[in-house]
Amino acid sequence: MFKADDRYFSSVECPFLNKYDKCDILNCIFKHSDRSNVKKRFTDDEGRKGSASKKVSTEEAKEKDISYIIPKAINHLSLSRSLRTYNTKRIAEVISGEKRSTPKKEATNIEYDIASQSESAKDYDERIRSFFDKYEEKNYEDATYLMPKQMMPGAPATIQERLGFIKQILQVIKEHDKETLRPANKAIEEEHSVALSSSTNTYKQQIKKKIYELSHPEKFKVAKKQISEEQYLDKLKELVIDKEKLARYGYIMEVPEPQVPSEIRTCKRCGTQFKLEDQLNEIECHYHSGKRIKKDTSVRVYECCGGIVGDSDYCTVSNHHVYHWENAGEMQFTAPFKKTSEIFSQGPQSFAAVGIDCEMGYTTRGFELLRITAVDFFSGEEVLDILVQPKGEVVDLNTRWSGISEITADAMNFEDSISLLGEVVGPSTILIGHGLENDVNSMRLIHENIVDTAILYPKHQTSPTFRYPLKYLTFKYLGRTIQSGEHDSKEDSLAAIDVVKYFINQDI
């Protein structure tokens, strides 16, 4: 948003700040008494030069809401971690409408009080239901107007798109579920439950699936082969890849000896050699941004432009050369590897299995970690989505592949990001993903419980030099298309999880 030259609105209190105690509008034109609540964007220079976020005073930190919802551990009762996370998010959604400044923190405390006071899983469900009943008394009559429920921090689709799907769901409910007393309310809730568990890329696919299920209740009343979490977990343990095989596929399984990196590097894109000290000097780096793919049995082309390999001009130009560290020793020199068995603890807060997807970008310190996304294997609920502040100066965020266009001021530093991951991942947690060697190496973690779909599937058809892309596996086995638009870490995590579940379902 652009500032008006006369600064007319600069004296008017921001309506978002008044209503929500927070403003997410970039360069908001209205008055902000507390500038810490204004969303800021790094400029290119700030993105390269600033690796540390602005320090916040103790008083400000006390009033700041937590970034991620992680239920507090309880010991007297065995409750599904994903269920507790889901309920905490629902509580945060409800109380955020009351202009509370720290809804996530308060929701975590409310859910903990409910869980700690519950005597059984059934008692917990009843207490949760009772809590929401207090907020839903005004909705005992069916909704007069259709309006999507507000989401925090943002919805996966526009209000108009969500409203359109609510209308479709309402029509389906009226046709196929005539016993429902409040069809409009149910339509709103059905859409909201899908929106909560979807991303921008997966929302339309998931909402259409929900409409199909509601339109064909007879198909989904037939009991499917029920697989318990214990059965899934037993099968997952059988799929864990041994250390020797992981090492052959590029995983670092022992802490390496550090090796001083050479000052002369080879550009990962164009192959030109350059000095590290000259990396930020602007040059023209010509290359193909896409992979080489087979067009037929004799011709290979570039995915980006369709040019024939070895007989086409480069289609992309960048202002800087970029590089990777050449080996584990160089990576160890710049940031040491650590074994999860030594730095993480397996406690009641640890998930049994999570899907992991990391995003990396180019900095003056190589190919660095920029984002960590973790999804619960059993529920598909997002566990963490952390934006990471790299140690080096940003050269290229690799936006086309990473989906990251900026490093915001609230990005966590590397050490804090790994510590937060350790809150939900323990040494025994099974990590599921596709080509995870790049992800765990970028996190500098050595983890022994890995299920990698790039290594396992198709069965007996992969090697350290050849692996099928996740997009291929997802289409072949699940019949769905991914990675068709802006990159989405959660979409990739869920795709890898669903591929694994597909094969487990085949075996049981």
N, C-alpha and C positions, 0 to 999 in steps of 0.2 A: 504494500500500500504506500502511496506517495504522500508526503507531507504537503499541505496547502501552503502556498507562499505567504499568505497573511496569518497563518497559524491560528485561524479562528477557533478551531476545535481544541486547541491545546489548553484552553481554560475550562473545558467541559469534562467532567469526570467520566472516565471510560465506563460504558454501560455493562461490558462483560466483567470488569473488575468489581463493579457494584453487585452484580448478580451472582457471579461464580467465584469471586475472590481470586480470579486468575484470568489473564488475557493471553491467548495464543496467537494473536495477530501480529505479523511481522511489522515493525516500525509503525505501531498504532498511532493514529493522528490525535487520539484523545488524551486527556490528562491522566497521568499515573502518579499518585502520591508515593507509591512504593515501586520503584523501577525494577526491583528484583522479580516482579511478577510479569514483566514484559518479555515475550519471546524474542531472542536475538539470533541472528544468523552470522556465522563467520564470513568475513570476506576472504578472498583467495589468500591474501597476505596473512590474515589472522589464522587461517586454516593451516598454513605452512609453519608459521612462527610459534603459534601457541600450542604447547602440548599439555599445559596445566590449566585447569578451569580456574575461574576467578574465585578466590577464597571468600567464604561466607562467614560473617560474624557469628558468634555463639548464639546471640539472640535470634538472628534470622534463621539459623539452622534449626532451632527449636520449633519454629512455626512452619517449617517446610514439610510437606507430606512425603511419605516414603515413595520410592519409585516403583517398587515391585511388591506384589502381594505374596507373602510366604507365610502360611499358617504357623502359629507357635506350636511347638511340640507338646504333646500330652503323653503320659505314660500309663494311665489307668485303663485306657480304652483303645481298642484297635479300630480306627476309622480310616476309610479310604482318603489318601492325601489329595487325590484329584477332586473328590467330593467336597472336601473342606475348602480347597482353593476356589472351586466354583461357587460355593455358598458365600465365601468372603467377598468375592467379586460382586455377587448379587446384592449383598448388604451395602457395599460401597456405592453401587449404582443408586440404591434407594436413598441413602443418607446424603448423597451429593446434592440432591435436590433441596436440601435444607440449608444451603449456603455455609456448609462446614468447610473450614480451611484445610483440614487434613482427613478427608473421607476414607482414604485407604488405610491410614494408620488406625483410625477409630474402628473401621470395619474389622481389621485384624484383631483388635482387642475385644470387640463384641463377640466375634465368632469364637475366640479363645475362651471367653467366659461361658458361652453356651456349651462348648465341647468339654471344658473342665468340670462343669456341673452335671453333665449327662451321665447316667448310670449304665446306659447301653446304647447300641446303635439306633434302636427304635426310639429311645428317649431323646437322642440327639435330633433325629428327624422331626419328632413332635415339637421340640423346642424351636427348631429352625422355622417350622411351619407356623408356630405361634408368633414368632417374631415378625414374619412377613404379614400375617393376618392383621396386625396392628396398623400396618401401613396401607392395607388394601381394603379396609372397611368401606371407604368411599367408593370403591369399585364393585360393590356387590351387585349393583345394577349394571346392565350391559352398557358399554360405551356408546354415547350418542354420536360422537365424531371419531373417525379413524385418524390416528396420528401415531407414527412410529415412536417408540420409547427412546428417550435421550440416552446416549451412550457416552462413556468416559474412557479415554480422552477423545475418541472419534469413531464414527460409524464406517463400515466397509462400503457404503454406497450413499448416494444422495437421498435426501428426504423423499423426493419425488419417486425415485426408483424403489425405495423401501415401501412407500405408500402403495405403489402399483402392485407389489407382491402381496401386501396385506389384503388388498381388495381381491386378488386371485384366491388367496387362502380362505378368506371369508366366504366366497362363492362356493368353494369346494366343501367347506364345513357345513354350509346350509344344505348342500345336496347329499352329502354322505354321512353326516353326523347330526341328525335332526334332534337327537336327545340333548344336545348341548344347550344349556339355558342361556349362556352368554357367548354367542358365536363371535361377536366383534372383539370381545376381550380375549377370547382364545386365539383368534387370528393375530392379534397384536402380540400376544405372548409367544406364539409359535414363531413368528418372524423374528422377535427379539432374541429367542434362544439360538436361532441360527446365526444371527448377526454377531452375537457374543463370541461364538466359536469360529468365526470366519474372518478371512482377510479380504482386502480389496479384490484380489485375484480369485479367491475361492467362493466368495459370497453367492454369486449368481448360480454357480453350479450346485452349491449346497441347498439354496432356497428352492431351486427347481426340483431337486431330489426330494425335499420335504413335501412340496406340492404333489409330487407323484405318489408319495407314500400315503398322503391324506386322501388322494383321489382313488386309491386302490387298497382300501383297508383289508379286503379279504386276502390279498397276497401277503400282507405283513402280519396277519393274525396266525398264519401257519408257523408253528414253532420251528425256528431254524436250529441247526445244531449248536447248542449252547456250549460255549467254551469259557471256562472260569479263568480268572486272573492267574490262579495257581497253575492251571494247565498251560496257559500262554507262557508263563514264566519258566516252567519246566522245559518247554520247547525252545525258548530263547536261550536258555543255558546250554542246550545241545548245539545251538548254532554259533556260540561264541568261538571265534577263530583263535587257534593257538598262536603263541608268541612268535614261533619261527616263521610261520606263514605270513603273519602281519609284517614282520621285518622284511620279507621278500617283496612285499607290496609297498614298501616305502615308509612304514611306521618306524619311529625311533622307540626301541624297547628297552634300551639301557642308556643311562646318562653318559653322553660322549665326552671325550677330552676336548677342551676348547682349542680352537685354531684361529690364529690371528688372520683376519680377512685381507686379501690383496686389495691394494688401492686401485688397481686396474680391473674394471668390471666389463662384462659383455652385456649389451642391451638385450633384454629378453624379447624385444619386439623386432628390432631390425638387425641385430647381430653385430652392431658397431661397438668397438671397444672405447671406453671413456674413463676418465679419472673420477673418483668419488667426489672430490672437491669441486668438480665442474658440473655436477649433476643439475644444479639449479640454474645454470646458464641456459638461456633459451636457444634452442636449435630446431632443426626440422628432422623429425624421426619418422621415416616412411615405412609403413608395414601393412599387412593384412590383419584385420581384427578378428576375423572368423577362423574356424577350424578347417582343416582339410578334410573333405568328404569324398566318397566315391560316387561318381555320376553314373558310370557303368563299369564294366570289367577292366577297361583300359585307361579311363580318364579320371583324374582326381581334380576337384575344383575347390575353390575357397568358398566357404559358407557365406561369407560377408557380401561378396560381390559377384560370385559365380565365375570369376576368372580362373583359367586353367593354371594349375600349379606348374611353375617353371616357365610360363609363357604369358604372363599378364603383369601390368603395372600395379604398383601398390595403390590401395584405395583409401588408406587412412594416414593422416599426418598428425603427429603430436609435437608438443613444444619441448619435451624432455625425454631423455633416455631413462629406462627403468631396469631394475635387476632383481634377481633372487639370490639368496645365499647359496653357494655351490654345494655345501654338504652340512652334515649335522654338527661338525666341529665349529664351523663359522656361525651357525645358529646359536650354539652353546656359548660362544664368545660374546655375542650381542645380548642374549637373554637366556639364562640357564633353564634347562629342562628339569622338571620335578615329577616325581612319581606320586600319583594320586593316593597310593597306599601310605605315603608318608605325610602328605599335607592335608588330605581330606579324611574325615571320620564318618563311619557308617552309623547313623543314628535314626531315630524315628522320623526325622525331618527329611531323610534321604529317599528319593524315588527309587523304585526297583528297576525301572527301565525308562529311558528318555530318548527321543529323537533329537539329534544335534545337527545344526547347520551353522557354519561360520562364514563371514564375509571378510575378505581381505582387500587391501589396496596398496599402492606403491608409495613409499616414503623414502627419505634419505637413509633409512635403515632397512631397506629391502622391501619384502612383501609382508606387510604387517596386518595384524588382527584389527578389524574395525567393528565387528558385530558378533554377538553370540545369541543364538536362538535355541531354546530348549522346549520340547513338547512332550507331555506325558504319553507314554506308549499306550496305556489302556484307555484313557478318556479322550485323547486328542487335544486336551486343554493346553494352552500356552503356559509354560512354567516360568520362563525368563525370556526377555528380549532386550539385550544390553547393547547400547552403542558405546564403543570403546575409543578412547583418545589414544592415538598411536604415539610411540616414543619419538619417532623421527618427524621431520617436517614433511607435510603432505606434498607429494609430487603429482599423483593421479589417484583419485578415489575409485577408479575402475568402475564407474557408475553403471555402464552397460551390463556388467556381470554381477556387480555387488548390490545394485539397487540403491546405493548410498550416494546422495548428491551433496551432502554437507555433514560436517562434524559439529553438532550443536554444543552450546556451552555446558549443557548438563551431562555430556558424555563422561563415563567413568574412566579412571586411569586403568592401566593394564592389571596392576596388582589387585586393586579393589574388585575388578571384574571377575578375576579368577577366584577370589575369596567368596564373592557372592555366588558363583557357580558351585562352590564347595558347600553352600548351604543346602543345596538340593541334590547334589551328586556326591556319592560316596565311592570308596574303592570297589564295592561290589555292584554298584549301579551298572547296568548294561547300557552302553551307548549304541544307538542305532543311527545309521546314516549312509550316505553314498559317497565313496571316495573320501572317507574320513581322515585319511593320513594327513592331508593338507590342513584340515581343521584342528586336529589335536596337536600337530606340529606347530601351527601358528599360535596355539595356546600354551605351547611348551609343556605339554602334559604327556606323561607316559602312563597309559591306562591299559589294563590287560583284559577287560571285559568289553569286547568290540564285536558288533554284528554289522558287517559292511556289505550292503547289497551289491556294490560294484565288484566285490570278490566272489560272492556266493551265487549270483544269478546272472544269466541262465545257468542252471546247474552244470558243472563240468565244462563250461565254455569260456572261462576267463583265464587270463594269465597276467603276470606283472607288466607285460607290454601291451596287453589288449583287454579293454573292459568296455561294456556297453554303457551308454549314457542313461541317466535316470529317466529322462524323457522317453526313451525307447521302452524301458522296463514298465513304466507306468501305463503307456499306451497298450503294450502287448498283453499285460496281465490284468490290468484294471479297466482298460477301455476308456481311459480319460487322458486328456491333453493337459500338460503343464508347461510352464515357462513360455507361454504364448504372449505375454505382455511384460510389464515391469517386473523385475526379479522380486521374488517373495520368499524369504527364508523359511517362514512357517509352512508354506506350500511344499517346499522341498522336503522339510522334516516329515510332514504328514505323508508325503508320497512314499518315502523310504519305509516308514512304519507300515503303511498299507500293503506295500509289496511283501514285506516280511509276514504280515498277517495272512496274506493270500496263500503263501506257501505253507504256513503252519496249518491253516484251515484244510488244505489239501491232504496233509499228512495225518490229521486227527480223524 
